[in-house]
């Protein structure tokens, strides 16, 4: 079995066909008139018409006609009012049955007289005219207005020349018969239209909302346009006034525009539902629809009849052509690849094509348009289309649900794989962190404890006499203090930050001055007294600054052979930028060194350690050296938190 033809496809087809037969069976049939004895039936003797030029019944100009009548076939340029005179008589005066008059429609408005008595008059006999062409009516003929011999019915019709003015079919007979035929005509001309318009509006709004939520389902949007435009088109046929327009012609223009939109949506829906792509043909259809709407809206009044008929008939033919094209598209495809929904749509469109051909032929005969099949077939067509579009949408939603389940499974697999990858990366990050900590500990040991050891060794080497017990104990305590300081700073980033730069440098200055004095190196310390703006370095930065200065001083002791040393710790405040700059300089007059050679050789652990510390805390580090003058500098910007 083809994947596009589900097992329930034939079942749906049979159900829809059974539903169609049920609807057709429930449709009301025309009431059969029970005329009684033929001799008692009212007999129409003559039907005549004359133009109304003065607003009163004309005395001359009467011509014999047949009803229904469209007077522009006889008087092409007449667009005012026309009187109709129907002379009749009855033979059974005392048969006891009341007589009635029924008329299927007035184009556009009118009034009716029985002899000289007014039976009925439309609300508006001047523009904007009442619209009575699609509204059947019936009246009881009062006995007081009837004569024993011949009687006359006077019907005055006011119409618009461009809209086929005239009088619809007329009947005289027993009240029960006329009323039964009136009820049947009302169902065909009003109720069926109202039912179809209501169903189309409900279905159109529903699928419009669905399309707005799922814009990629273009067939739903075009089907919403088909339903809504068809409902609006039928509403113009049901309207009894030309509101909101000031004349009848404006509403007729709107009627044709809605028909164009209906056919546009019909064609696009058919192609989208059947998954056909016709780019050039679609662009031509858009152009034709736009041209047709402009012609209908802007054409001068004198050309309105020809323009409206040309646009209406042209788009009716386009719709028929699309119905035929769908038949070829569906039935020419192989049976195993045929989608049952498309097959059902093709059958529905075939029925619609037959109805359209029948109705077009009747509409061309003016008053026979009341016998069209469209109002009867439209509810069934709307229902079948709603079922088709709904089942297709449901099938699409099922595909989406299956895709979502597959996507969830794939996401679960990807999540598990990502978890494994993150675990591996976490392990590597832990290993790197441990390695980094070891390197930092090595740098701290080198710059802190190592510097203290170097100073102690230098003191022992420079001493001419053995050191006393107290002096050795002092050196050991100094080493212990350095180790404790390294542990305290390294254990927490929230260690207490010195309140002033002097307190930051004081322990280092105390330890270093003793060593420098013993080695006869004169030292000068210039240290800022305050932090500015309440901005201080962090505890980690304080530790790094101290270690960097210890390494710089240790290099002076070990390598420089200097006799003078200057240490500068300065804080410069920038009030406009709200930040300060910490500047540290260690300057000596020793033998100097070749900085580039030392860095390239990679043998100076101390130099690399100082550079690494400066980089970690975001500071600028520099070394400038020549014989007799070496400067180690550190520049760090201190900003407010955040």
C-alpha positions in Angstrom: 0.0 0.0 0.0 1.3 3.5 -0.9 2.3 5.6 2.2 0.2 8.4 0.8 -3.0 6.3 0.7 -3.9 5.4 4.3 -6.1 2.4 5.0 -8.9 4.7 6.1 -8.9 6.7 2.8 -11.7 4.8 1.1 -13.7 4.8 4.3 -13.6 8.6 4.4 -14.6 8.8 0.7 -17.6 6.6 1.3 -18.7 8.6 4.4 -18.5 11.9 2.5 -20.5 10.5 -0.4 -23.1 9.1 2.0 -23.3 12.5 3.7 -23.8 14.2 0.3 -26.7 11.9 -0.5 -28.2 12.6 2.9 -28.0 16.4 2.4 -29.6 16.1 -1.0 -32.3 13.9 0.4 -33.1 16.5 3.1 -33.3 19.4 0.7 -36.9 20.7 0.5 -38.7 20.1 -2.8 -41.0 22.6 -4.5 -44.5 22.4 -3.1 -47.0 21.0 -5.5 -49.9 23.4 -6.1 -53.3 21.9 -5.6 -55.3 24.0 -8.2 -58.6 22.4 -7.7 -61.1 22.7 -10.5 -59.5 24.2 -13.5 -62.5 26.4 -14.2 -62.1 28.3 -10.9 -58.4 29.2 -11.4 -57.8 32.9 -11.9 -57.0 33.6 -15.6 -54.5 36.3 -16.7 -55.8 38.0 -19.7 -53.0 40.3 -20.6 -49.6 41.6 -19.3 -48.4 45.0 -20.5 -45.7 47.5 -19.6 -45.2 51.2 -20.1 -42.6 53.7 -19.2 -43.3 56.0 -16.2 -42.3 59.6 -17.1 -44.5 61.6 -14.8 -44.9 59.5 -11.7 -48.5 58.5 -12.5 -49.9 55.6 -14.5 -49.4 56.3 -18.1 -52.3 56.5 -20.5 -50.4 55.6 -23.6 -47.3 53.6 -24.6 -48.4 50.2 -23.3 -46.8 47.2 -25.0 -47.6 43.5 -24.5 -44.8 41.6 -22.6 -44.2 38.3 -20.9 -43.1 37.8 -17.3 -40.4 37.7 -16.1 -39.3 40.9 -17.8 -36.1 42.9 -18.2 -37.1 46.2 -19.7 -33.6 47.1 -21.0 -34.0 44.5 -23.7 -36.9 46.6 -25.0 -35.9 50.1 -23.9 -32.0 50.0 -23.6 -31.6 53.6 -22.5 -34.4 53.7 -20.0 -33.4 53.8 -16.3 -36.3 55.3 -14.4 -39.6 53.5 -13.5 -41.9 51.2 -15.5 -45.5 50.4 -14.8 -46.8 46.8 -15.4 -50.5 46.2 -16.0 -51.8 42.7 -15.4 -55.4 42.2 -16.3 -57.1 39.0 -14.9 -60.4 37.5 -14.1 -61.8 34.7 -12.0 -64.8 32.5 -12.8 -65.7 31.1 -9.4 -66.5 34.1 -7.2 -68.1 32.2 -4.4 -65.8 29.2 -4.1 -64.7 30.3 -0.6 -61.0 30.3 -1.2 -59.0 33.5 -0.7 -56.9 34.6 -3.6 -53.2 35.7 -3.3 -50.5 37.3 -5.4 -46.9 36.2 -5.4 -43.9 37.9 -7.1 -40.4 36.4 -7.0 -38.6 39.7 -7.1 -38.4 43.4 -8.1 -35.3 44.9 -9.7 -34.8 46.9 -7.8 -37.8 48.3 -5.8 -41.5 48.6 -6.4 -45.1 49.0 -5.3 -48.2 46.9 -6.0 -51.9 47.9 -6.4 -55.0 45.7 -6.7 -57.2 47.7 -8.9 -56.8 51.1 -7.1 -56.0 49.7 -3.6 -52.3 49.8 -2.5 -51.1 46.3 -1.4 -47.5 47.0 -0.6 -44.7 49.5 -1.3 -40.9 49.2 -0.8 -39.3 51.4 1.9 -37.1 53.4 -0.6 -38.2 54.1 -4.2 -35.4 56.6 -4.8 -31.7 56.1 -4.5 -30.5 54.4 -2.4 -33.1 52.0 -3.6 -34.4 49.0 -1.7 -33.1 45.8 -3.2 -35.9 43.4 -3.9 -34.6 41.4 -6.9 -33.7 38.4 -4.7 -36.6 38.6 -2.2 -39.9 36.8 -3.0 -43.1 38.2 -1.6 -46.8 37.3 -1.5 -50.0 39.1 -0.5 -53.6 38.2 0.1 -55.9 40.1 -2.3 -58.6 41.7 -0.2 -62.1 40.9 -1.4 -63.1 44.6 -1.1 -60.7 45.4 -3.9 -61.9 42.7 -6.3 -64.6 43.0 -9.0 -66.8 40.4 -10.4 -65.5 40.7 -13.9 -61.9 41.6 -14.9 -59.5 43.0 -12.4 -56.2 44.8 -12.8 -52.9 44.5 -10.9 -50.7 47.5 -11.1 -47.0 47.1 -10.4 -44.6 50.0 -10.5 -40.9 49.0 -10.6 -38.0 51.5 -10.1 -34.7 50.2 -11.3 -31.2 51.1 -12.5 -30.5 50.8 -16.2 -27.1 49.2 -15.7 -28.4 46.4 -13.4 -31.0 44.6 -15.6 -34.2 46.3 -14.2 -37.5 44.6 -14.4 -40.1 42.4 -12.8 -39.8 38.7 -11.8 -42.2 35.8 -12.2 -45.7 36.5 -11.0 -48.5 34.1 -9.9 -52.1 34.3 -9.0 -54.0 31.6 -7.2 -55.4 30.2 -4.0 -53.6 31.6 -0.9 -52.4 28.2 0.2 -50.8 27.4 -3.1 -49.2 30.8 -3.4 -47.9 30.7 0.1 -46.4 27.2 -0.4 -44.6 28.4 -3.5 -43.5 31.5 -1.6 -41.9 29.4 1.2 -40.1 27.3 -1.4 -38.8 30.3 -3.2 -37.7 31.9 0.1 -35.7 28.8 0.9 -34.0 28.8 -2.5 -33.5 32.6 -2.7 -32.8 33.5 1.0 -32.4 30.6 3.4 -30.0 28.6 1.4 -27.9 31.7 0.8 -27.9 32.6 4.5 -27.0 29.1 5.5 -24.1 29.0 3.0 -22.8 32.4 4.0 -23.0 31.5 7.7 -21.1 28.2 7.2 -18.5 29.9 5.0 -17.9 32.7 7.5 -17.5 30.3 10.5 -15.2 28.0 8.6 -13.2 30.9 7.1 -12.6 32.5 10.5 -11.6 29.2 12.0 -9.0 28.4 9.3 -7.9 32.1 9.3 -6.9 31.8 13.0 -5.2 28.5 12.4 -3.3 30.0 9.5 -2.2 33.0 11.5 -0.7 30.5 14.1 0.9 28.4 11.4 1.8 30.7 8.5 3.7 28.0 6.7 0.4 26.2 5.9 -0.5 28.4 2.9 -3.4 26.2 1.8 -5.2 27.1 5.1 -4.8 30.8 4.4 -6.1 30.6 0.9 -9.0 28.4 2.0 -9.9 31.1 4.6 -9.9 33.7 1.8 -12.2 31.5 -0.3 -14.7 31.0 2.5 -14.7 34.6 3.7 -14.9 36.2 0.3 -17.7 33.8 -0.7 -19.6 34.6 2.4 -19.2 38.3 1.8 -20.3 37.8 -1.9 -23.5 36.0 -0.8 -24.1 38.8 1.8 -24.3 41.3 -1.1 -26.9 39.1 -2.8 -28.9 39.0 0.4 -28.7 42.7 1.1 -32.0 44.6 1.0 -30.3 48.0 0.9 -27.2 49.2 -0.8 -25.6 50.3 2.5 -22.9 51.5 3.0 -23.0 52.8 -0.6 -25.2 55.7 -1.6 -26.5 54.0 -4.7 -27.2 50.5 -6.0 -24.4 50.5 -8.4 -21.7 50.8 -5.7 -22.9 47.5 -4.0 -22.9 45.8 -7.4 -19.3 46.8 -8.0 -18.4 45.4 -4.5 -20.2 42.2 -5.5 -18.0 41.7 -8.5 -14.8 42.6 -6.5 -15.6 39.9 -3.9 -16.2 37.4 -6.7 -12.8 38.2 -8.1 -11.2 37.6 -4.7 -13.1 34.4 -4.3 -11.8 33.1 -7.6 -8.3 34.2 -6.8 -8.4 32.3 -3.5 -10.0 29.3 -5.2 -7.2 29.0 -7.7 -4.4 29.5 -5.2 -6.0 27.1 -2.7 -6.4 24.4 -5.4 -2.7 24.7 -6.4 -1.4 24.8 -2.9 -3.6 21.9 -1.7 -2.5 19.7 -4.7 1.1 20.9 -4.2 1.4 22.3 -7.7 3.8 25.2 -8.5 2.9 27.6 -11.4 5.0 30.7 -10.7 4.3 32.5 -14.0 0.7 31.5 -14.0 0.3 32.7 -10.4 1.8 36.1 -11.3 -0.5 36.4 -14.3 -3.5 35.5 -12.0 -2.5 38.3 -9.6 -2.2 40.8 -12.4 -5.5 39.8 -13.8 -7.2 40.1 -10.4 -5.7 43.5 -9.8 -6.7 44.7 -13.3 -10.3 43.3 -12.9 -10.7 45.1 -9.5 -9.4 48.4 -10.9 -11.8 48.1 -13.9 -14.8 47.3 -11.7 -14.0 50.1 -9.3 -13.1 52.9 -11.8 -15.0 52.2 -15.0 -17.4 55.0 -16.0 -21.1 54.4 -15.4 -21.9 54.2 -19.1 -19.6 51.1 -19.4 -20.6 49.4 -16.1 -22.8 46.7 -17.6 -20.3 45.5 -20.1 -17.4 45.8 -17.6 -19.1 43.9 -14.8 -20.2 41.2 -17.1 -16.8 40.8 -18.7 -15.0 40.6 -15.3 -17.5 38.2 -13.8 -17.6 35.9 -16.8 -13.8 36.0 -17.2 -13.1 34.9 -13.7 -15.9 32.3 -13.8 -14.1 30.8 -16.8 -10.8 30.9 -14.9 -12.4 29.0 -12.0 -13.8 26.4 -14.4 -10.4 26.0 -16.1 -8.7 25.3 -12.7 -11.4 22.7 -12.0 -10.6 20.9 -15.3 -6.8 21.2 -14.7 -7.2 19.5 -11.3 -9.0 16.6 -12.9 -6.1 16.0 -15.3 -3.6 16.4 -12.5 -5.2 13.9 -10.2 -6.5 11.2 -12.5 -3.4 11.1 -14.8 -1.2 10.2 -11.8 -0.5 6.5 -11.1 -3.1 4.9 -8.8 -0.5 3.8 -6.2 0.7 7.3 -5.9 -2.7 9.0 -5.8 -3.6 10.7 -2.6 -7.2 10.0 -1.5 -7.6 13.6 -0.3 -6.8 14.9 -3.8 -9.1 12.4 -5.4 -12.0 13.5 -3.1 -11.1 17.2 -3.9 -11.2 16.4 -7.6 -14.6 14.8 -7.3 -15.8 17.8 -5.3 -14.4 20.2 -7.9 -16.1 18.1 -10.7 -19.4 18.5 -9.0 -18.7 22.2 -8.5 -17.9 22.5 -12.2 -21.2 21.0 -13.3 -23.1 23.3 -10.9 -21.2 26.3 -12.2 -21.9 25.5 -15.9 -25.6 25.0 -15.1 -25.8 28.2 -13.1 -23.9 30.4 -15.6 -26.4 29.4 -18.3 -29.3 30.3 -16.0 -27.8 33.6 -14.9 -27.4 34.7 -18.5 -31.2 34.4 -18.7 -31.6 37.0 -15.9 -34.6 35.9 -13.9 -34.0 32.2 -14.1 -31.0 32.8 -11.8 -33.3 32.0 -8.9 -33.3 28.3 -10.0 -29.6 27.9 -9.8 -28.0 24.9 -8.0 -25.3 26.9 -6.3 -27.3 27.6 -3.1 -28.1 23.9 -2.7 -24.7 22.6 -3.5 -22.7 25.2 -1.6 -23.3 23.9 1.9 -22.3 20.4 0.9 -19.2 21.7 -0.9 -18.2 23.8 2.2 -18.7 20.8 4.5 -16.6 18.5 2.2 -13.8 21.1 1.9 -13.7 21.7 5.6 -13.4 17.9 6.1 -10.6 17.7 3.5 -8.6 20.7 4.9 -9.2 19.6 8.5 -7.9 16.0 7.8 -4.9 17.3 6.0 -4.1 19.7 8.8 -4.5 16.9 11.3 -2.2 14.7 9.2 0.4 17.6 9.2 0.1 17.9 13.0 0.7 14.1 13.4 3.8 14.5 11.3 4.9 17.4 13.5 4.3 15.3 16.7 6.3 12.4 15.3 9.1 14.8 14.4 9.0 16.3 17.9 9.3 12.8 19.4 12.3 12.0 17.2 13.8 15.4 18.0 13.4 14.7 21.7 15.2 11.4 21.3 18.0 13.0 19.4 18.3 15.8 21.9 18.5 13.3 24.7 21.3 11.5 22.9 23.1 14.7 22.2 22.6 15.8 25.9 24.2 12.6 27.1 27.1 13.0 24.7 27.5 16.6 25.8 27.5 15.4 29.4 30.3 13.0 28.7 32.3 15.7 26.9 31.7 18.2 29.8 32.9 15.6 32.3 36.1 15.1 30.3 36.6 18.8 29.9 35.9 19.2 33.7 38.6 16.7 34.4 41.0 18.5 32.2 40.1 21.8 33.8 40.8 20.3 37.2 44.1 19.0 36.1 45.0 22.4 34.6 43.9 24.2 37.7 46.0 21.9 39.9 49.0 22.6 37.6 48.3 26.3 37.7 48.2 26.2 41.5 51.5 24.3 41.6 53.0 26.9 39.3 51.7 29.8 41.5 53.0 28.0 44.6 56.4 27.6 42.9 56.4 31.3 42.0 55.4 32.3 45.6 58.1 30.0 47.0 60.7 31.5 44.7 59.7 35.1 45.1 58.8 35.0 48.8 60.6 32.3 50.7 63.3 32.1 48.2 64.1 35.8 48.4 64.2 35.5 52.2 66.6 32.6 51.9 68.8 34.6 49.5 69.0 37.5 51.9 69.8 35.1 54.8 72.5 33.4 52.7 74.0 36.8 51.7 74.0 38.0 55.3 75.9 34.8 56.3 78.4 35.2 53.5 79.0 38.9 54.2 79.4 38.5 57.9 83.0 38.4 59.0 82.2 36.8 62.4 79.9 33.9 63.1 76.3 34.9 63.6 75.0 34.8 67.1 72.2 32.5 68.1 69.8 35.4 68.3 70.6 36.5 64.8 70.1 33.0 63.3 66.8 32.7 65.2 65.8 36.1 63.8 66.5 34.8 60.3 64.5 31.7 60.8 61.5 33.7 62.2 61.7 35.9 59.1 61.5 32.8 56.9 58.6 31.6 59.0 56.8 34.9 58.6 57.2 34.8 54.8 55.8 31.3 54.7 52.9 32.2 56.9 52.2 35.3 54.7 52.3 33.2 51.5 49.8 30.7 53.1 47.5 33.5 54.3 47.3 35.3 51.0 47.0 32.1 49.0 44.3 30.5 51.1 41.7 33.2 50.5 41.1 36.0 48.0 39.2 37.8 50.7 42.2 38.4 53.0 42.4 41.8 54.6 43.8 44.5 52.3 46.2 47.0 53.9 44.5 50.3 54.8 47.4 52.4 53.1 50.2 51.8 50.7 52.6 52.3 53.6 51.1 49.3 55.5 51.4 47.3 52.3 55.1 48.0 51.9 56.0 48.1 55.6 56.8 44.4 56.2 58.9 44.2 53.1 60.7 47.4 53.8 61.5 46.2 57.3 63.0 42.9 56.2 64.8 44.3 53.2 66.3 47.4 55.0 68.1 45.1 57.5 69.7 43.2 54.7 70.6 46.2 52.7 72.1 48.0 55.7 74.2 44.9 56.4 75.5 44.9 52.8 76.2 48.7 53.0 73.6 49.5 50.3 71.9 52.8 50.9 68.2 52.7 50.3 65.5 55.4 49.9 61.8 54.6 50.1 59.2 56.9 48.8 55.7 55.5 49.6 52.3 57.2 49.1 50.4 57.8 52.3 46.8 57.0 51.1 44.7 55.1 48.6 42.5 57.6 46.7 38.8 57.6 46.1 38.4 54.6 48.4 39.7 52.4 45.6 42.2 49.7 46.8 43.9 46.7 45.1 42.5 43.3 45.9 44.2 40.9 48.3 45.5 38.8 45.5 46.9 42.0 43.8 48.5 43.0 47.1 50.2 39.6 47.3 51.4 39.8 43.7 52.8 43.3 44.2 54.6 42.3 47.3 56.1 39.2 45.7 57.2 41.2 42.6 58.9 43.8 44.8 60.6 41.0 46.8 62.0 39.4 43.6 63.2 42.8 42.3 65.0 43.5 45.7 66.4 39.9 45.7 67.9 40.5 42.2 69.5 43.7 43.5 71.1 41.7 46.4 72.2 38.8 44.3 73.4 40.3 41.0 73.6 44.1 40.9 76.6 44.9 43.2 74.7 48.2 43.7 75.5 50.8 46.4 72.3 52.8 46.1 68.7 51.7 45.8 65.5 53.7 45.4 62.0 52.3 45.8 59.0 54.3 44.7 55.3 53.4 45.5 53.1 56.1 44.1 49.2 56.4 43.7 48.0 58.8 41.1 44.2 59.8 41.2 42.2 60.6 38.1 39.0 62.3 39.4 37.3 62.6 36.0 37.7 58.9 35.1 37.1 57.8 38.7 40.1 55.5 38.8 43.7 55.6 40.2 47.1 54.3 39.0 49.5 52.5 41.2 53.1 52.9 40.1 56.0 50.8 41.6 59.6 51.5 40.7 62.7 49.7 42.0 65.9 51.5 40.8 69.6 50.7 41.5 73.1 51.8 40.3 74.5 48.3 39.9 76.3 46.7 37.0 73.0 46.2 35.0 72.0 43.4 32.7 71.1 42.6 29.1 67.3 42.3 29.5 66.7 40.9 26.0 69.4 38.3 26.3 68.2 37.2 29.7 64.6 36.8 28.5 65.5 34.9 25.3 67.9 32.6 27.2 65.0 31.6 29.5 67.3 31.1 32.5 65.9 33.9 34.7 63.1 32.3 36.7 62.7 35.5 38.7 62.3 37.7 35.6 59.7 35.3 34.1 57.9 35.1 37.5 57.6 38.9 37.8 56.3 39.2 34.2 53.7 36.4 34.8 52.5 38.0 38.0 52.0 41.3 36.3 50.1 39.7 33.4 47.7 37.8 35.8 46.7 41.0 37.6 46.4 43.0 34.4 49.4 45.3 35.1 52.1 46.7 32.8 55.6 45.3 33.7 58.9 46.6 32.4 62.7 46.4 32.9 65.1 49.0 31.7 68.8 48.4 32.3 72.3 49.6 31.4 75.6 49.8 33.3 75.1 51.9 36.4 71.3 52.2 36.1 68.5 49.5 36.3 64.8 50.2 36.7 62.1 47.6 37.3 58.6 49.1 36.9 55.0 48.0 37.5 51.9 50.0 36.5 48.5 48.9 37.7 45.1 50.7 37.2 42.8 50.5 40.2 39.0 50.9 39.4 35.8 50.9 41.3 34.2 47.5 41.6 31.8 46.8 38.7 
